[in-house]
């Protein structure tokens, strides 16, 4: 059996299996990877939600913690002390606080959880007092809907706290509470919230290593998905535009998980004065830095894929590249899984065959004088090959760093400048005041929620008068869960919530008809709670199914008429879904309104990134590294590019889920998504090559000037009048003609040729960005 291809092979035969042509290596490699004969890889169907990944993931761990912490007060007070009212009220408080329990630094979570517990106590006190007075309940519910919905202005975590307060408000209005018992309900809710906060923080204090491992592992999983999306560009049968659409979605996911891991890892690192022998923290820091470097290296593996496909469509080059990247994707995925299981990863996948095969193909091209006959294609091939090889080296480093005994020493000196990489959520009265206007999307969301609450309260007092609050709270709960600031997300959640609830009702009926043991039903209820919490982010439909089963089985213990109750809850869900659907069209904030701002931010970030790359690497001595301050500024600019791009991409895809009449400049924005990603990738690729050019180079200066001018014009939305064309400069040739004596060095000369080729691609991208930004004509 053939084990590889060596440059010494004489085509078309392989020395390890003389009867097999080299061309057949692609089939051997494909079979090893599990490819089907039609070329479709099983890796393409390898989803993050496999059983092992899910069980060891942070999602399941968080769901387990939230379910146990939320249910324990009820299980103890009801099961042991026979105090059902006390137990349910305390559990409601705990479950409310658990909504705000998200991964993050311990000190931040402490403030958030205890703050949420105090707010929930206040909400329960106000709502409980108002339940005896119809007009006062109206004021309390509508006012709190507006106030806590505005919490989204302070950021995601504050928005979750506001949502938790609305949930506990809705659960409190379930029945009329005598005024003299309102304080008792509030204190029981506070006790449950404080219990959960203490429980969750205690667990996290002893399990910090697990939580940080899981955050980094999620980074690895999304990076593996990004690699798999990259591999599709080397499959000539797949449409390039479709490949870009898939890549853009993966890029946004990578940026989100990187920021989440950054907030956990960098904030949790000890200062330089702390214990430097903490091998686990060194390991985690190294893993985090390595996975960031891997993503950046993979981003830089970008070239003219159309040129590669045209030039090598009859060669095995693309096949070997595709298989190599797919193997790398699977390897990164395996490292992430090993990290979640707290074990060193084992390198079970070898890419040596593909690497040696590519080296052999390159030697063949050299022997045919391909570098001179098609220099652009050859430059693209060499650039791609080198960066793929660098990616594999980083993956080797990741393998080594999963073992604390093998992990290289890292400097755990977290300076104040690292704070610039972290996300910050500011809570000020001024920010809240600035959102009290109709043009604010947060204010519009708050008014939509208030309108939904008003409709539910009206229905409860008229049409549903016999059952009044018993129905009102479930209908309002459904509407609150569905309504989100964005129209597209509300629409998506509406369908998932409605269908999930109906499916959950059917499943629950089957369970209650077939299972009669109270202990078995209690076990099913606990499992449903765990799964509902675990799937809240991953799969909202599945979470809705388990939430319905949990709620209905819980109500079954309190009420014997479970069959009619199930039908009533299904009807209430339909009503709540219909109300949420109607209210989503009230003062909607369509995504096209912010597309111009987000596009300008993405272009500005790209321009700043290019300028920072030039200032950092240009004129750098051979084999020298930038100063720590320069490197930090460069990395910060790179991080800002990814963040701005992710915001732009996310808004575009949300817009595509809105009514067609609210979608503007779709073709132009789609092109801009692709070109801004291409531009950032080219800057990443070009940065280390700038050191090959002298500190003063008029030709490079002219090339960079034309690129930056195009970007500035694109930011301003100026008409696409011709700016000095980079192609007219022929900079891909001119930059490589320098009078510097180092150009006599073949390695330096090759780097200059690579720089020229990358600059030409960069300039083309800048020109396309300006053309499409001008043609988009987005509203201001």
N, C-alpha and C positions, 0 to 999 in steps of 0.2 A: 504493500500500500504506500502511496506517495506521501511524504511528510513535508514536502516543501519544494520551492523552486530556488535554485542558486544562480547567480549571474554567470557561472561557468557553463550552464546548460547550453547546448547547441540546438537551436530550434529545428524541428518542432518537437524534440524528444526530451523527456525528463530523465535524468540519470538514476533516479530512485525507482522508477517503474518504466523500463525502456519501451515497453509496448504501448505506453499511454502518451498521447500528444499533450503538450503543455496546455493547449486550449481546454482540455478536459478538467484542468484544476478548478475551474469555476464550478463545475458540477460537484466535485469532491467537497469543496468548501461549502457549497450550498447545502449538501446533505448533512455535513457536520453541524451546520447552524439550524437545521430543521426546516429548510426552505422547501416549499412545494415545487413540483416541476414547472409550474407556470411562473415561478420567480417570486411569488408572494411569500414573505417571511412570516413565520409564526411570531417573531418578535413584534410584528406590527399589530398582532392581536393580544400582546402581553400587556394587560391592563394593570394599573397600580393596585387595584382592589382584589388581589389574590388573597386566598385565605390566610396564608402565613404573614403576608405584609399587613393585612388588616389587624390580625390578632396582636402583632408586635408594634403596630403603629401608634403614634401619638393620639390619633382619633379614638381608637378603642380604649386606650389607657385613660384618656380624658373622659370618655363616656362612662367608663367603669367608676371612676372617682366621683363624677357628678351624680350618677345613679345611687351609689351607696350612701354618699353624703346627704342626698336629698330624701331618700326613703327611710334611713335609719331612725330619725325621730318618730315617724309614724309607726314603724315596726316595734319600737320599744314602748312608746306610750300607749299604743292600742293593744299590742299583743301581750305585754307584761302587766301594765297598770290599768288596762281597760279604760282608757281616757281618749275616746275617738275624736272628740272635738279638739282637745289640746294637741293630739298627735297630728291631725290633718293640718291644723293651722300652723304648727311649727314646721311641718314638712313643706307647706306652701312657701314659707319664708326661706327655707333652705334651697328649694328648687328655684326660687326667684334669684337668689344670689349666685347659684350655679350657672345661670345664663351668662353672667359677667366673668366667669372663671375661664380665662383664655391663657394660652402659653405666654410667658413673659418673665422678666426678672422678679424675684421674690418681693423686693421692696415695693415695686410698682403694683403688683397684685395685692399686696397687703392693703394699700390705700384704696384700691378699687373695690375689693370685696367688703371691707368694713364700711366703706362709704355707701356701697349698694345696700348693705344691711340696714344702715341708719335711714336711708331714703325710703326703703320699703316699709319700715316701721311707720314713718310719717305718712306715707301713702295709705296704708291700711287704716291708720287712725282717722284720717280725713274721710276716706270712703265709707268706713263703718259708721261714722257719725251721720253721714248723709243718707244712708240706706232707708232710714225711717221717714225721710222727707223727700217727696218726689222732686220738687223744684230744686232743692239743695243738691240732690244726686245729679241732676242735669248739670248744674254749675260745676260740681266737683269733677264729673267725668269729662266734660268738654274742656274744662280748664287744664286738667292734667294731660289730656291727649295733646293739646297744643304745646304745653310746656315740655313734656318729656320727649315728644317727637322732635323738638328743636335741638335736643341733645346731639343729633347727628351732625350739627355744625361743629362740634368739638372733636370729631374724629370717630373712628370705628368703635373703639372701646367705650367711649362715652355714649355712643348710640346704643350699644348693647345694654348699658346700665339703664338708659331711658326706656328701652324696650322691656327690660325686666320689671321696671316699676309699673309699666302699663299692664303687664301680665298679672302682677299681684293685685293691681286695682280691679281688673276684670274678675279675678277669682274671688275677691272680697265681696263684690256686688251680687254674688250668687244668691244670698238670702238676706232678709232684713235682720239687722243686728240692733238690739236695744242700745240706746245711747250709753247706758251704764256699763255695758260690756265691750264698748268700743276700745277702751284703753287696754282691757285684757287681751283682745285680739291683736292689738298693736304690739304689746309686749311679748306675746307668744311668737308672733312673726319675727320680732327682733331676736328672740332667743334662738329660733331656727336659723336665721341668717348668720348670727354670730357663731353658732355651732358649725355651720358649713364652712365659714371663713376659717375658723380655727382648724377644722378637720383637713381642708384642702391645703392650707399653708403648711401644716405639720407634715403631711404626706410629701409635699414638694420639697420641704427642707431636707428630708432624708432621701428623696428620689431625684435630686437635682441632676445627677449624672444621667439618669434615664431620660429625663425630659430634654436635656440638651442633645443627647444622642438621637432622639427621635426627630428633633428639629433639623439636625444636620442630615439625617437619613432622608427626610422629605425633600431636602435640597438635592440630594443625590438622585432620587427617583425622578424629579422633574428634569434634572440635567440629562439623565438617561433617556427620557422621552424626547428631549431636544436633540440629542445625538441621533436617535432613531429617525426623527424628522429630517435631519441633515442627510442621512443615508439615502433618502428618496431622490435627492438631486442627482445621484449617480446612477439612477435607473432611467434609461432613455425612454422607456415605455410610459413613464408617468409625466403628466402635464406639469410644467414648471410653475405656472400660476397657482395650481392646486398645491404644489409643494410649498410655495411661499405662504399660502393661507394657513396651512398646517403648522409651518414653522413659526409664524407670528403668534398663533395661539399658545404654542409651547413656550415661546420667549416670555410672554406675559406671565405665565405660570411660574417660570424660573425666577423672574424678578420678584414676584410676590413671596415665594418661599425663601429666597435669599434674604429679603428684608426681615422676614419673621425670624429666621435663624440668626441673623445679625443682631437683632434686638435681644435675643436670648443669650447668645454666646459672648458678645462684646460687653454687654452690661454685666454679665456674670463673672467675667475674668477678674482675678485678683490683681492688685497693683504690684509694681516691681518689688516693693518691700515685703510682700506676702511670701508664703512658703514657695520657694522655687522648685521644690522637689515633688510637687503634686503631679504625678505622671499622667493622671487621668485628664487634668485640665490641659496639660501640654498636648496630649493626644487630640483632644477635642478642638483645640485652637488650630493645630496643624491640619486636621481634617477639614475644618471650615475654610482655612486659607487655600488649601489645595483644591477643594471643590469649586471655589470662586475662580482660581487660576485655570482650572479645567474648562469652565464655561467660557472664560475670556479667550482661551486658546481655540476652542471650538468655534466661537463667534468669528475669530480671525481666519478660520478655514473657509474663506469666502472668495469666490472668483467669478468669472464669467462662465456660468454653468452651460449656457447655450453654446459657447465656444468649445468647452470641453466635450460636450455631446457631439458636436459637428466634427471635431477633429479626431475623436477617438471612438466613434460609433462602431468601427470595424475592429477595434482592439479590445483586449481583455482588461485594459486599464480601469475603466469604469466599474467593471464587475468586481475587481479586486478592492477598489476603494469602497464600494458599497458594502461588501462583506466585512471589510476591516472596521468600518464605522458601526455596523450592526453588532459586531462582536464587542466593540468597545462599549456600546450602549448596554448590552447584556452584562458586561463585566462591572460597570458602574452600578447597575441595578443590584447585582449580587453583593457588592461591597456595602450598599445601603442596607440590604437585608441582614447581612452579618452584623452591621453596626446596631440595628434595632435589637438583635439577639445578644448583644454584648459579647461577641466572640471575634477573634481575629479572622479576617477573610482569607480564603484560599484561592489562589490563582488557578482556576480550572480551565480557563479559555486561553488559547494561544493565538496570537496574531502574527507569529513569525512567518508563516507560509505566505500570508498576504503581503507583508513587508518585503520579503525577499523576491516575491513575484513582481512587485512594483519596481524594485531595484533592477530586476532583469529587463523589464519592459523599457525602463529608462535607458539602460545600456543599449538596447536594440535601437531605440530612437536616435541615440547619439551616433551609432554606427551608420545610420541612414541619413545623417546630416540634417535631422529634423530641427535642431535648434536654430539653424540658419534659414531653412525653408519656411518655417512657421514659428517665428520667435515668440509671438504672443501666446500661442497654445502651449509652447514648451515652458514659458515662464509661469503660466497658470498651473501647469502640471507640477512643476518643481515646488512652487509655493505651497500648493495643497499638500503634496507629499511630506514636505518638511514639517508643516504644522500638525498633520495627522500623527507623524512620528513623535512630535513633542507632546501631543495629547496622550499618547500611550505611555510616555515616561511619567507624566503626572498621575496616570492611573496606577502605575507601579508604585508611586509614592503614596497614593491613597491606600493601597494594599498594606504597605509597610506601617502606615500610621494607625491602622486599626488594632495594632498590637502595641500596648504601652511599653513593652520591653524593647521594641524595635523603633519606636517613634523617635525622630530626631529632636534635639533640643530646640525649643522655641523661646523667644523673648516675650515674657508676659508683661511687658511694660505698656499698659494702656494709658496713653496720654490723653489730655483733654481734647486734642484734635480728633480723636476717634469718635467723639460725640457727634461730629458732623456727619457721620455715616448712619446715625441712628434716626429712626422716625420719632417725631415729637408731636404730642397732642396738647395744644394749649387751651386751658379753660379760663376764660376771662369774661367779665360782664360786658366789656366792649365788643367782643366777638358775638355774643348773644344779641346785643343791641343792634349790631350791623346787619343781622339777619331778619330783623323785624320789618321787612318790606316785601311787597308782593313779587318783586323781581328775584328774590332769593329762592333757590330750589328747596332749601330746607324749610322755609316758611310755607311754601306751597304744599310740601309733604305734610306739614303739621295741620294745615287747613283741610287737606283730604282726609286725614285720620279723624279730625274733629267732625267732619261731615258724615263719615261712616258711623261714628258713635252717635250722632244726632239721629240718623235714620234708624239705627237699632233701638235707641231709647223710645223713639216715636212708635215703632212697631210693637215694642214690649208693652207700652201703655195703652195700645188700642187693639190691634189685631191679636196679639198674644196675651191679652189682659189676664186670662185665667192662670196662665203659668208665669207671667210677668218676668221676674228676674231669672227664674230657672232657665228660660230659653235665651234671654237677652245676653247673659254672660257668655254662652257658647257661641252665639252668632257673632258677638263683638270679638271674642277671642279669635275666631276664624279670620275676620276682617283684619285684625291687627297683625296676625302672622303673615297674611298675604301682602298687605300694603307696604311697599318699600319706596324710597325716594325716587328710584328710576322706574319709568313705565314698563320697560322691557322685563325687568326682574319681577315686578308685580304680576305681569301677564304670565310669565313662566311659573311663578309660584302658585298662581291661582289654579292653573290646570293640575299641577302636581299635588297640591293640597286637596283639591276636590276629589280627584281620582284616588289618591292615597287613602283618604278617609273612607270612601265607599268600599275600597278593597279591604281596608282594615275592619270595617263593620261586618262584611261577609265572613272574613276569617275568624273574627271574634265569635260570631254566631256559631260557626262550626266548632270552635273550641268549647264554648259553653254547653253545646249539645252533647259533646263527646267526653268531656272531662268534668267529673263531679267532685273530685277530691279537693277540698279547700287548700291543702298544702301544695298540690300540683298547680292549682290556679295561681297561688301566690308566687310560685317559682316562675311561671310563665309571665306574670306581671313584672317581676323583677328583671327577667331577661329582656322583655319588651322595653323597659325603661333604659336599660343599658344600650340596647341597639338603637333606640330613638335618639339618645344623646350622641352616640358614636357616629351616626349617619347624618347628623344635622348639617354638616358642611359637605360631606362627600356625596350624599344622595338624598335630596329633600323629599322625593317621592317615598323612598324606603323609610325615611324618618317619620313621615306622616302616617304610614301604615302601622308602624310599631307604636307611635304615640296614641293612635286611636285604640289599638288593642289594650295598651296600658290603662288608658282612661276608662274604657268600658268595663274591663275586668275589675278595676278599682271600684267603679260605681256599682258593680254587681254585688260586691261585699256589703254595700250600704243600702241597696234597694233590691227587693225581690223581683220587680217587674223589669227584668233586664231586656226582654225581647222588644217590648214597646219602647223602652229607653234607647235601645240601639236605633230603632227607626226614627225616633225624635232627633237623636244626635245627627243622623245622616241628613235629615231634613234641615236642621239648623245649619249644618255645614254648607248645604246648597244655597241657603238664604245668605249666609255670610259671604260665600264666594261670589254670589250675584251682586251683593252690595259693594264688595271690594272692586269688582269689575266696573261697575258704574262710576264709582268714586275715582277710579284711576284716570278717568277722562276729565275730571274736574281740576282745572288749573295745572295741567301736566307741564313738566319742564322737559321739553324735547331735547334730545342729545345734540341735535345739529346746532343748537344755540352756543354750545361751548367748543365746537370742533375747531373753530378758527383759533381760539386761545390755546387749545391743546396742541394744535399743529405748530403754531408759532413757538411754543415752549419746546417742542421736540426738535425743531430746526435750530433754535438758539442753543440748545444743549449740544447738538452735533457740532455747531460752529465753535463753541467754547472748548469742546473736546479736541477738535483739530488744533486749535490754537495752543491748548495746553500740551498736546503731544509734540508739537513743533518746539515749544519752549523747553520741554523736558529732554528730548532726545537729540535735537539738532546740534551738531558740533561736538557731541559726546565722544570722548576718546574711545578707540577700539577696546572691547572687553570691559569697559568701565560701566558702572551703574549710576543711575541718577542719585542725587542726594536724597536723604530721607524726606525732607520737606517737599522736594520736587515730585518724588514718587507718590507721596501722600496726595498732593494736589491733582496729579494725573489720575490716580485711582478714584478720587472724589468726582472728578469730571466724568469719568467713565461710568460711575454709579449713577450720576445724575442723568446721563444719556439713557440708560436702561430704564430708570424710573419714569422719565418723561415719555419715552416710547411706549412703555406699558400702559400709561394713562391714556395716551392717544389711541392705542390699539383697542383697549377695553371699551372706550367710548364709541369707537367706530362700530364694533360688533354689537354693542347695545343698540345703537341707532338702526342697525340692520334688522333688529327684531321689532322695531316700531312700525306703525302704519306706513305704507309706501309713500303717502303724500308728505310724510315728515322726514323722508330720506333725501338728502341733498348731495350733489356732486359725488355720487357713489363711485364712479369709475376713477375720477381724479384722486379721491381720498384713498382708494384701494392701491392705486399706483404709488401714492405718497407713503403709504404704510410700507410698501416693499422697498422704495428707494431710501427712506430714512434708515431702515434696517441695514440695507446694503452699504450706505454711507458710513454708518457707525462701525460696521464690520471691516470696511476698508481702512478706516482710521486705525483700528486696532492692529490690522495687518501691517500698515505702513510705518507705525511709530518706531519700532526697533530698527527699521531700515534707514531712518533719517540720519543716523550717526555716520553713515557712509558718505554723506555729502559734507563738504566744507562748511564752516560756520557762515561764510558769505558766498552765496551762489545766486547770481542774477537770474539764471534760468529757473531754479527752484522757486525763487521769490516771485517771479512772474506767474508761475503755475499756481502757487498757493494763493496769490492775489486774485486770480480769476475765479478760483473755487470759492473763496470767502466772499467775493463780490456777489456771486450768484446766490449764496446762502443769505446774505443780508437783504438782497432784493426779494428773496422768497419770504423772509420774515415780514417784510413790509407789504407783501402782496403786490409788488410793482409789476407792471406789464412785462411780458417776456420778450423785451427787446434784446437783440443780441449783445452779449457781453463778450469780451475777448475770448474766443474759443480756445479751449485747451488743445484740441486736435490741431488747430492752426499752429500752435507752438511746437507741435511734434515733440512734446516734452519727454515722451517715453524713450526717444532717441537722444534728445538734446541733454537731458539731465545726466545721462551716462557719459557724455563727452565732457569731461572736466580736465582742467590742466593740473590738477593735484597729482602728485607723484604716486599716491597710493592707488591710483587707478591702474597702475601696472600690475598690481596684485590681482591674480585671477579671482580670488574670493571676493575682494572689494568690487571688482568690475561686475561680477555676477550680482552682488547686492544692489549695485547701481541700476543694472538692467531690471531687476525685480522692482526696485523703487519706481522706475519710469513706467513700468507696466501698471503697477498699482495706482500711481498718480493719474494715469489716463482713465482708469475705471472710476476713480474718485471724482474726477472732473465731469465725466459723463453723468454720474449720479447727481452731482450738484446742479448741472444744467437741467436734468429731468425734474428735479425737485422744484426748481424755479418755474419751469413751464407748467407743471401740474398745479403748483400753488397759485399761479396767476389764473389758470383756467378754472379753478374750483369756484371762485367767486362766492366765498362763504360769507354769511351775514356777520356783521361786526358785533 
